[in-house]
């Protein structure tokens, strides 16, 4: 999203582009896991996975709709601050040896 903003895209256009790119990666990862589930030949696991996919899909749609409404009125400042604080915190934990 940041790169798209630097290229002159609007906030909503940058978010759309970022989400389209994410869909490709998430779908690919889901397909790989789906193939593993099919190889297991466990019918109950397959049913449970399908239910989880449906719930994930609809909750994702709701989250995207809410985010797009948010971006129509507000800036990326909240997300930028979140990324800087989280990144700094993770680096601090990494360099202090708390996580490895």
PyMOL commands that set and color helices and strands:
alter all, ss='L'
color gray80, all
select helices_A, chain A and resi 2-6+11-40+43-73+77-96
alter helices_A, ss='H'
color red, helices_A
deselect
rebuild
show_as cartoon
